[in-house]
Amino acid sequence: KSWASIEIRNVSDTAGRKPARGGTICLSAAVALGQLSPEDVAVEAIVGKIGANRDLTNTEAVRLTASAKEGDSTIFEGSITCDRAGYRGYTIRVVPKHELVSVAHELPLVIWEG
């Protein structure tokens, strides 16, 4: 029941139109956690090359860190480096974080942006 109340409310970044190679893009996600705490979840940016069908390929997960509270949302922030040529994109997901869970994204509890 608690997991179903998680909602990714807003995602923003500092990318602009065309970030320079070697530059850094700061990400921010406002996530309503319901009765859960930031310690119960991992908020991640899944970053990859934008493929022909606008899907992400060659992805990597970048963990965002809880930085503030705004109303009933927790703000998670992080950054990614523009270290590869080509069009790149990202999406945000929330997965369980627990010492007994080794591959959280394989659980049926992943919340995706959008």
N, C-alpha and C positions, 0 to 999 in steps of 0.2 A: 504493500500500500504506500509506503513512504517513497519508494523508487518511482512510482507512477506520478508523483507530484513534482518531479524535477522538470524544469522548463528552461531552455536556453532562450532568454528574452531579447538580447541584443548582442551583436558582434560588430566590432569596429577595428580599423587598422590605420596605419599611417602611410600606406603604400603610395597614394597619389596615382598619377597616370602611368608612370614608368619608372620604378625604382632602379637606381644604378647598381650594377654588378658590384658585389662587395659591401653594399649598404645593408642596413638593418631595418626591418619592418616591425613595429611594435603592434601587438595584438591585445585586444581587450574583449572579454565576454562577460556579460551580466547573466548570472544563472540563479534562478529561484530553486532552492534546495528543499523546500518544505520543512520536514522535521529532521532532515539529515544535516550534518555539519560538513564544513570543507574538508575535514580529515577523513570523512567517509567516502569521498569521491576523488577521482583524478579527472581534471578537465584538460583535454589535449587538442592541439591543432594538428590535423592530419595534412601534411604538406607534400605536394608532389607536382610533377609535370602535368600540364593540361593536355589530355589526349584529343584525338580526332572527334570523339563524341562528347567532349567537354567533361570527361571523367578524369579522375586523378590517377596517374600511374607512377611507379617508382616512388612510393610514398614512405614517409617517415613520420613518427609521432613526436611532437614537441610538447612537453608538459607545461601548462600554465599554472601560476601560483596565485593563491587567494591573497588579495591586496587590500580590499576595502569592503564595506557593507553599505549598500544604498537601498534603503527601505527594506523590503523582504528579499532582495537580491544580493548575492555575493559577487564581487568583481574579481575576476581571474585575469592575470596579465602575464605576458611573455613576449618573446621576440624570435624572429627567424632571420637568418642571414641570406641575402641573395647571392649565393655562391655558385650558381649554375646558370648557363645561358638558356634562353627559351622562356616560354610562357609558363608560369608556375601559379598554383592556386592553393587554397586550403579550405578546410571545413572544420568545424568544432564538434567534438563529441565529449560525452560524460560517461565514464565507466566506474564500476565499483573499485574501491581501493581498500585492500585488506591483506594482511600478511600471509593468509592461506590461499590467496588467489594469485596464480602466477601468470595467467593469460586472460586478463579481464575482458578483452574485446570478444572472446569466444563465448562469454555468458550471454543469455538472452536479456540482458539488462542495459544495453547500450542506448543512450539518448543522443540523437544526431541533431545538428543545427538544421533548421528549416522544416 
